[in-house]
Amino acid sequence: MNQINSKIIPISLSLRLVTVFIIKGTRSVLVDTGYPGSERMILRKMIHSGIRPEEIGMILITHGHTDHFGSAAAFKEKTGAKVAIHKLDADNLRNGGYGRLCPTGMIGRLLLSFISDKPDKNVRGLEPE
């Protein structure tokens, strides 16, 4: 039986209330990339954890919100890793925005007034693999 040696490393992005994760293994996986411009902080913490950018084999985006994929294009350039996202969220990644949001609760409807469905000018769109 093969044993999988992996370690999950959380990286909190200051007051942005976002955490990305690295699953460290033979080829590491970066789970989410934070807001646009988060790449420097994430890279610094990656290197501090002993992970070089070229060791990232995949960038996995959990869902199509810019606080989760905002730095994906920058990480793809720095790592050469393939980017994966669910097909129903792929258009958001391609277009660099939230797309159509359908909140189901009162708090979500309240927060919707602060979020634009237009592409974020700070987010570079990206074609996922």
N, C-alpha and C positions, 0 to 999 in steps of 0.2 A: 504494500500500500504506500502510495506517495504521500508525504507529509507536506502541507503547505506552510511555509514560513512567511508570515506576513505580520505587519504591525500597522495599526491605524493611528495616524498622527493628526490630531485636530489643530487647525490654525485659525485662531479668532482674529477677526479684522477690526480691532479697536472698538469704537463706539458705533460702528455700522450695524451691529447686531447680526452679523453674518459669520458663519464658520465654514471653512472649506476643509477638506480632509485629504490626506495622502494615505493610500494603502500601499505600504512599502513591501515590495516583493521582488522577485526576479526582474520583472518589468513593473515599475510602480504605476499606480493609477492616481490621477488628480481628480478628486470629486468636487465639482464646482470650481469657479474661478473668481468669485466675488464681483464687486462693482468694477466698472471701468477704472483703470488706474491702480488697481490692487496688486498688479503683478510684482512690483518691486518688493513690497512687504512680504508677499507669499514666497517669492524667490529667496529672499533673505532668510526666512524661517525654514524653507526647504533645505538650503545649504547648511544652515545651523544644525539641522537634523541629520546631516550626512547624505542628502539626496541631491545629486547634480541634475540639472534640467534634462540632459540627454538620457537619464535613467527613467524618465516618464514615458511609458508606452501607450497610455490612453488618457484622454481627458473625458470624464463622464459628467455630463450635465444632468442634474436631477430633474429640472423642469425649466420652462421657458420664461423665467423672470430675469431681468437684467442684473439683479443683485446676485444671481447665480451663474450667469454666463457673460458678464460685462467685460471680463479680461480674457475670454476664450481665444480670440484671434491673436492676441499678444502671446499667449502661452503656446498656441500652435506654432507660431513662428520660432519661439525660443526652444521648443522641445522637439518639434517634428512629429509629435504624437497625433494620432487620429482622434477625432472628436465624435462622441456618441451622445445622442439625445433621443427621447421618444419621438416617433414620427408625428404625433399630434402637437408637439412643441417645436418641431424643426423650423417651421416658418418664422417663429419669433426669433430664433437664432439667426436665420438667414437675413431677416430684415432689421435686426438690432433693436427690437422693441417688444412690448408686452403683447401686442395684438389685442384681440377682443377679450375682455375680462368679464366674467359672470359671477360676481360674488353671491354667496348664498346666505350670508348672515348680515346683521346690522353693522357690525364692525367693518366687515368687508365692503359694504356699500358706502360707509363713511370714508374709508381709506381710498376708495375708487376716485373720489373727487380730487385726490392729490396725485393720481397716477394718470399719465397720458397714454393713449393707445397708439400714439404716433411713435415712429422710431426715435430712439434716443440719439442725439447728435454725437454723444461721447462714446457710443458703442459701435464698433465695426461689425457689420454682419459677417456671417461665416457659413459656408456650406458644410454640413456635417457629413461624416463618412457613413 
